[in-house]
Amino acid sequence: MLLAETSDSTGSYIGKLERGEINVQIKNLEKIAAALNTNVFAYFDPNPYEEL
């Protein structure tokens, strides 16, 4: 619920995303990334741990 509240969404919407029932829109992905203190591009990086 905290992610939903922080990303100005609903728990139902976040749950559907997690289960792969719906596709995320870019504007919502940006809100989710901001709520998680990350960057949208991190979700598309094929090797996120390469620099480690």
Secondary structure as GFF3:
##gff-version 3
##sequence-region A 1 52
A	DSSP	alpha_helix	2	6	.	.	.	ID=ss1
A	DSSP	alpha_helix	11	19	.	.	.	ID=ss2
A	DSSP	alpha_helix	26	35	.	.	.	ID=ss3
A	DSSP	three_ten_helix	40	44	.	.	.	ID=ss4
###
